[in-house]
Amino acid sequence: MATEKLQKYASKPRVFILSDISNEPDDAESLCRYLLYSNQFTTEGLVACTSTWMKNKVCPQDMHKIVDAYANAVDSLNAHVHPDHQYPTADYFRSLIKKGAETYGMTAVGDEIPLSEGGQLLYDRILTPSTDPLWVLCWGGTNTLAQTLLKIDAAFSPEDSQRLMSRLRVYTISDQDNTGSWIRTNFPDIFYIASVHGWNQYGMAAWTGISGDRYYGFDQGGPDFTKMEKQWIKDNIQIGPLGSAYPDYLFIPEGDTPTFLYLLQNGLNAPEFPDFGSWGGRYSRTDISADGANSNHYSDAVDRVVGTDGKTIYTSNHATIWRWRDAFQNDFAARIKWTMESDFAKVNHHPVICVNNDWGLHPLRLEAEAGETITLDASKTYDPDANDTLSFKWWHYREPTATQWWVDAEVALLGIQKVDDEGRKVTATLPPPDKSAVDLMSRQPVAKGQLLHLILEVTDSGSPPLKSYRRVLIQVTNKELKGGGGKGGDAIGDVMKAAA
């Protein structure tokens, strides 16, 4: 059976979506795309909420319309995924659609204010005994989450409340009501990803990198807008039983989509580590607590990406998402084709990657001494489509290792060499101790140096071409404490002068 050769998943992220759907078309667009990936997730709630742009009503009926369209696509979709990871039924999704509070922001939050229907569902999901985190993806306002957190805090002891909230992972598309800052202030331990910027200054947010370069005017000349053009969307997305429910965009398409692109099981993403980078962007810790410990809140980081001219390097938070645009738009278009064709042989499917005999999608963790050369072997990687060929690209993703924008000075390149013509097998030479296992300020050698990120990107020859990834994490060691020396300093300026 051909589908048994397709990718399998060791587990599925639990997902709960809050959406101000029908405020503008982008939430409907994101829900259409989300359903195409829903076999990778355990969806536990679809709650229609308010936001600053739609303060006094919610529109669950518009979620139902999209799920009705999905009902006509699900059988075809199931012909293109592993039999152990089939798509949920439309009735299952219908059962998850609930109303959030039909009022704005903090007016829905208070000790005497009852939970909304959606808030009660979220409360029940948080209380579900599970060792897996619950990802709350906020596409609108966050008052449904806020009222739920307040009830948990009141109903349980501080220890039990903290234990329950430790299960939460929140990714919000900026603040869209006045409860976001309230949550972060009152519940500082909750894992919380949000672009932090001036109110309503959405063009500053990382998530707009999915499609906002033309509307907001950032990184001009960097990203390629071709696959966000309305004509491309009309030709490749607004077709078939589910694509027909995908509306034209008004401002930018799919501003909410990065929340679940961040969770996709494609071999690149590592959701528990926002600073690693993924299709959904890259984020770093926002602040530290008074005692010097790290907070659990994350906001925008930057990547340096070569633009469409192949020369200019763009450094921005938006680039952490638009750098993947060609790949995630091709992926979207391929899945739309799945909805229209039940014959496995007539559409494209993703390569399945194996590195060093490991078939997983999690980052492959290795340890090696500074300056050592290691071998990475992806020769067992295959494509499930009989006539496709594969191309292999290994590259060093340096930004996750750097502590700031000073990437060139902080992170030396891995030396990557092909062992065979295709690049299925390569060697990687780690930087020497001076470059990878010496403290930046003191200039003293350390036994445990940098964590280096090596990405394998495998692309097939199908139409549209599809990519799969594998991230290799190489922990640099320096057991003999080699390197270092020279004059350190109490200030970075002292170090720079000594190095000059």
C-alpha positions in Angstrom: 0.0 0.0 0.0 1.6 3.3 -1.2 0.4 5.4 1.8 2.3 3.2 4.2 5.5 4.7 2.9 4.4 8.2 3.9 5.6 10.1 6.9 4.5 8.9 10.4 4.3 11.0 13.6 5.4 9.9 17.0 2.8 12.2 18.6 0.5 15.1 17.7 0.4 18.5 19.3 -2.8 19.3 21.1 -4.2 22.5 19.6 -7.0 24.9 20.7 -7.8 27.8 18.4 -9.3 31.2 19.3 -10.4 33.2 16.2 -12.1 36.5 15.5 -13.3 34.9 12.3 -15.2 37.2 9.9 -13.6 40.4 11.3 -11.8 40.2 8.0 -11.1 37.3 5.6 -7.7 36.2 6.9 -9.1 34.0 9.7 -11.2 32.1 7.2 -8.2 31.7 5.0 -6.1 30.4 7.9 -8.8 27.9 9.0 -8.9 26.5 5.4 -5.2 25.9 5.5 -5.2 24.5 9.0 -7.7 21.8 8.1 -5.3 20.6 5.4 -2.8 19.8 8.2 -5.2 18.7 10.8 -4.1 15.0 10.6 -0.8 16.2 12.3 -2.6 17.7 15.3 -5.1 16.7 18.0 -7.5 19.6 17.7 -9.4 20.3 20.9 -11.3 23.5 20.3 -12.4 26.0 17.7 -13.7 29.1 19.5 -15.1 32.2 17.8 -14.0 35.2 19.7 -13.9 39.0 19.6 -11.1 41.5 19.0 -10.5 45.2 18.9 -11.8 45.0 15.3 -15.0 43.1 16.1 -15.8 43.9 19.8 -19.4 42.7 20.4 -20.1 39.7 18.3 -18.6 36.3 17.4 -19.2 34.3 14.2 -19.1 30.5 14.8 -21.4 30.0 11.8 -18.5 31.0 9.5 -16.4 28.2 11.0 -19.2 25.8 10.2 -19.2 26.9 6.6 -15.5 26.1 6.2 -15.9 22.7 8.0 -18.8 22.0 5.6 -16.5 22.5 2.7 -13.9 20.3 4.4 -16.5 17.5 4.6 -16.4 17.3 0.8 -12.5 17.0 0.8 -11.7 14.7 3.7 -12.1 11.4 1.9 -9.6 12.5 -0.8 -7.2 13.9 1.7 -7.1 10.6 3.5 -5.8 8.9 0.3 -2.6 11.0 0.7 -1.5 10.4 4.3 -0.3 7.4 6.3 -3.2 5.1 7.3 -2.2 5.6 11.0 -2.6 9.4 10.7 -5.9 10.0 9.0 -7.8 13.3 9.0 -10.6 13.9 11.6 -14.2 13.8 10.4 -16.1 17.0 9.7 -18.5 16.1 12.5 -15.6 16.0 14.9 -14.7 19.5 14.0 -18.3 20.7 14.2 -18.4 19.4 17.8 -15.5 21.7 18.7 -17.0 25.0 17.4 -18.0 27.2 20.4 -18.7 30.8 21.1 -16.3 32.9 23.2 -17.5 35.9 25.2 -19.5 38.4 23.0 -17.9 41.4 24.5 -14.5 43.1 24.3 -11.4 42.3 26.2 -11.4 42.7 30.0 -15.2 43.2 30.2 -15.3 39.4 29.8 -12.9 38.8 32.7 -13.9 38.9 36.4 -14.6 36.8 39.5 -18.3 37.1 39.1 -18.4 36.8 35.3 -19.3 33.3 34.1 -17.1 31.5 31.6 -18.3 31.7 28.0 -19.1 28.4 26.2 -15.6 28.5 24.6 -14.0 29.4 27.9 -15.6 26.4 29.6 -14.3 24.2 26.8 -10.8 25.6 27.2 -11.0 25.1 31.0 -12.0 21.5 30.6 -9.2 20.9 28.1 -6.6 22.4 30.5 -7.9 20.1 33.2 -7.6 17.0 31.0 -5.0 14.8 32.5 -2.3 14.7 29.8 1.5 14.9 29.8 1.3 16.7 26.4 1.1 20.5 26.4 -1.9 22.3 25.0 -1.1 24.9 22.4 -3.6 27.8 22.5 -3.3 29.6 19.1 -4.8 33.1 19.3 -5.9 34.6 16.0 -8.0 37.4 17.6 -8.5 38.7 21.2 -7.4 36.6 24.2 -10.2 37.3 26.6 -11.4 33.6 26.3 -8.0 32.6 27.6 -7.9 35.3 30.2 -11.2 34.4 31.8 -10.2 30.8 31.9 -6.9 31.5 33.6 -8.6 33.6 36.2 -11.1 30.8 37.0 -8.2 28.3 37.3 -6.3 30.6 39.5 -9.3 31.0 41.8 -10.4 27.4 41.9 -7.1 25.7 42.7 -4.2 26.1 45.2 -1.2 28.0 43.9 0.7 24.8 43.5 -2.1 23.1 41.5 -2.8 26.2 39.5 0.9 26.5 38.5 0.9 22.8 37.5 -2.1 23.2 35.3 -0.8 26.3 33.6 2.5 24.7 33.0 0.7 22.6 30.4 -0.1 25.7 28.3 1.7 26.9 25.3 0.4 30.2 23.9 1.1 31.8 20.5 -0.7 35.0 19.9 -0.9 37.1 16.7 0.1 40.3 18.5 -2.3 41.8 21.1 -5.8 42.2 19.7 -7.5 43.2 22.9 -6.5 44.5 26.3 -6.2 41.1 27.9 -2.9 40.1 26.4 -0.8 42.4 28.5 -2.9 41.5 31.6 -2.1 37.8 31.0 1.6 38.3 30.6 1.7 40.5 33.8 -0.4 38.2 36.0 0.8 34.9 34.7 4.5 35.4 34.0 5.3 31.7 34.0 3.1 30.7 31.1 4.9 29.9 27.9 3.8 32.8 25.7 4.9 33.8 22.2 3.9 37.2 21.0 5.3 40.0 18.9 5.6 42.9 21.3 5.3 46.3 19.7 3.2 49.5 19.7 -0.5 49.0 19.8 -1.9 48.3 16.3 1.6 48.6 14.7 1.2 45.2 13.1 3.7 45.9 10.4 6.4 45.6 13.1 5.3 42.0 14.0 7.2 38.9 12.8 4.0 37.2 11.7 3.4 39.7 9.0 6.4 38.1 7.3 4.1 35.5 5.9 2.6 37.9 3.3 2.8 41.5 4.5 5.8 42.9 2.7 3.8 44.6 0.0 1.1 46.0 2.3 3.5 47.2 5.0 6.5 47.9 2.9 9.2 46.1 4.8 12.2 44.3 3.3 11.5 45.5 -0.2 13.4 43.4 -2.7 13.9 40.5 -0.2 10.9 38.2 -0.3 9.3 37.0 -3.5 5.6 38.0 -3.5 4.7 35.9 -6.5 3.0 33.1 -4.6 0.9 35.6 -2.5 -0.5 37.3 -5.6 -4.3 37.1 -5.9 -3.9 35.4 -9.3 -1.6 32.7 -8.0 -4.0 32.1 -5.1 -6.9 31.9 -7.5 -5.1 29.4 -9.8 -3.6 27.2 -7.0 -5.6 27.6 -3.8 -9.2 28.7 -4.6 -10.0 25.4 -6.4 -11.6 22.2 -5.3 -14.1 21.5 -2.5 -12.1 23.2 0.3 -10.3 25.8 -1.7 -13.6 27.2 -2.9 -14.3 28.3 0.7 -11.0 30.3 0.7 -11.9 34.0 0.4 -10.0 36.8 -1.3 -7.8 38.7 1.1 -8.5 42.2 2.1 -5.2 43.5 3.7 -2.8 40.6 3.9 -3.5 36.9 3.5 -3.4 34.5 6.4 -1.9 36.7 9.1 -2.8 34.0 11.7 -1.3 31.1 9.9 2.2 31.3 11.4 0.7 30.0 14.7 0.3 26.6 13.3 3.1 26.7 10.7 5.2 26.9 13.9 3.8 23.5 14.9 4.0 21.6 11.6 5.8 18.2 11.8 8.2 18.8 8.8 11.5 18.0 10.5 12.5 21.7 10.8 10.2 22.8 13.7 11.0 22.3 17.4 8.1 24.0 19.1 9.4 23.9 22.7 12.4 26.0 21.5 11.2 29.2 19.9 14.7 30.5 19.3 15.4 27.5 16.9 13.4 29.0 14.1 10.7 27.4 11.9 8.1 28.1 9.2 6.2 30.0 12.0 9.2 32.4 12.8 11.9 32.6 15.3 11.5 34.1 18.8 13.7 34.7 21.9 13.0 35.3 25.5 11.6 38.8 26.1 13.0 39.5 29.5 14.4 38.1 32.7 12.8 38.1 36.1 14.0 40.1 39.1 16.1 37.3 40.4 17.9 36.9 37.1 16.0 33.8 36.0 14.8 33.5 32.4 11.1 34.4 31.8 8.8 32.2 29.8 7.7 34.9 27.4 9.1 35.1 23.9 9.1 37.9 21.3 10.6 38.5 17.9 14.1 37.6 16.9 15.8 38.3 13.6 17.4 36.2 10.8 19.7 37.3 8.0 18.4 36.1 4.7 19.6 36.6 1.1 16.9 38.3 -0.9 15.5 37.5 -4.4 18.5 39.1 -6.1 20.8 36.5 -4.6 23.1 39.1 -3.2 21.5 41.5 -0.7 21.2 40.2 2.9 18.1 41.3 4.7 18.2 41.3 8.5 14.7 41.4 10.1 12.1 39.6 12.2 9.9 39.3 9.1 12.7 37.4 7.4 12.3 34.6 10.0 9.1 33.7 8.2 9.3 34.9 4.6 12.5 33.0 4.1 10.3 29.8 4.0 7.6 31.3 1.8 8.3 29.4 -1.4 8.3 26.1 0.5 5.1 26.6 2.6 3.1 28.0 -0.4 4.1 25.0 -2.5 3.1 22.8 0.4 -0.3 24.5 0.5 -0.9 24.1 -3.2 0.1 20.4 -3.1 -2.4 19.7 -0.3 -5.2 21.5 -2.2 -4.5 19.1 -5.0 -5.0 16.3 -2.6 -8.5 17.5 -1.9 -9.3 17.1 -5.6 -7.7 13.8 -6.4 -8.0 10.4 -4.6 -5.5 8.7 -7.0 -2.2 8.6 -5.1 -0.2 8.4 -8.3 -1.5 11.7 -9.7 -0.3 14.1 -7.0 2.9 14.8 -5.1 3.9 13.7 -1.6 6.7 14.6 0.7 10.2 13.0 0.9 10.8 10.9 4.0 14.2 11.7 5.6 16.6 9.4 7.5 19.8 10.7 9.0 22.3 8.4 10.6 19.7 5.6 10.7 17.3 7.9 12.6 13.8 8.3 11.0 12.4 10.7 13.5 11.2 14.3 12.9 12.7 15.6 16.2 16.1 17.4 16.1 18.9 14.8 15.9 21.3 15.6 18.8 25.0 14.9 18.5 28.0 15.8 20.5 31.5 16.4 19.1 34.7 18.1 20.1 35.6 21.6 18.8 37.5 21.2 15.5 36.3 17.6 15.0 34.9 16.3 11.7 31.7 14.2 11.8 29.9 12.3 9.1 26.2 12.7 8.4 24.5 10.1 6.3 21.0 10.6 4.7 21.4 7.8 2.1 18.3 6.0 3.2 16.1 9.0 2.5 13.4 8.3 -0.1 10.5 9.7 -1.9 7.2 7.9 -1.9 6.4 8.9 -5.4 7.9 6.4 -7.9 9.2 8.8 -10.5 10.5 11.7 -8.3 14.2 12.4 -7.8 15.6 14.2 -4.8 18.0 17.0 -4.2 19.9 17.4 -0.9 21.0 20.7 0.6 22.8 20.9 3.9 23.3 24.3 5.5 24.4 25.9 8.7 21.6 27.9 10.4 23.7 30.3 12.5 21.2 32.7 14.0 19.8 30.3 16.6 23.3 29.9 18.1 24.0 33.7 18.3 23.1 35.7 21.3 22.4 38.9 19.4 22.7 40.4 15.8 26.4 39.9 15.9 26.2 36.6 14.1 29.4 36.8 12.0 31.5 37.5 15.1 29.8 35.0 17.4 29.2 31.9 15.2 31.8 30.5 12.8 30.6 28.5 9.9 30.6 24.7 9.9 32.8 23.3 7.1 30.4 21.1 5.1 31.7 18.8 2.3 29.9 16.4 0.1 31.0 12.7 0.3 29.0 11.7 -2.7 27.8 13.5 -5.8 24.2 13.9 -4.6 25.1 15.1 -1.2 23.3 12.3 0.6 26.3 11.9 2.8 28.4 14.9 4.0 31.1 15.7 6.5 30.9 18.6 8.8 34.0 20.1 10.5 33.3 22.0 13.7 35.0 25.4 14.3 38.1 25.3 16.5 37.8 25.9 20.3 38.6 29.6 19.9 35.6 30.0 17.7 33.1 27.7 19.4 34.0 27.0 23.0 35.3 30.2 24.6 33.3 32.6 26.7 32.7 35.8 24.8 33.4 38.1 27.7 36.1 36.4 29.8 37.8 34.8 26.8 38.2 31.6 28.9 37.7 28.2 27.5 34.5 26.3 28.4 34.0 22.5 28.5 30.5 22.9 26.9 30.6 25.2 23.9 28.0 26.3 21.4 25.0 24.4 20.2 25.2 24.4 16.4 22.3 24.0 14.0 22.8 22.1 10.7 19.7 21.8 8.5 19.2 19.1 5.8 16.6 20.3 3.2 15.4 17.6 0.8 13.4 18.7 -2.2 11.6 16.4 -4.6 11.0 16.9 -8.4 7.2 16.7 -8.2 4.7 19.4 -9.1 4.7 21.5 -7.0 8.1 20.5 -5.6 7.9 19.6 -1.8 10.5 20.0 0.9 11.1 17.9 4.0 13.8 18.8 6.6 15.9 17.4 9.4 17.6 19.5 12.0 20.9 18.2 13.4 22.0 19.8 16.7 25.7 19.5 17.4 26.7 20.3 20.9 30.3 21.4 20.9 32.5 20.1 23.6 36.0 21.2 24.7 37.1 18.5 27.2 40.7 19.6 27.5 39.7 23.3 27.8 41.7 24.4 24.8 41.8 27.9 23.3 40.9 31.2 24.8 43.5 33.4 26.5 43.9 37.0 25.7 42.4 39.8 27.7 38.7 39.6 28.7 36.8 42.5 30.1 33.9 43.7 32.2 32.4 45.5 29.3 32.0 44.4 25.6 34.0 47.5 24.5 37.0 46.2 26.5 36.8 42.8 24.7 36.5 44.4 21.3 39.6 46.6 22.0 41.6 43.6 23.1 40.5 41.7 19.9 41.4 44.6 17.6 
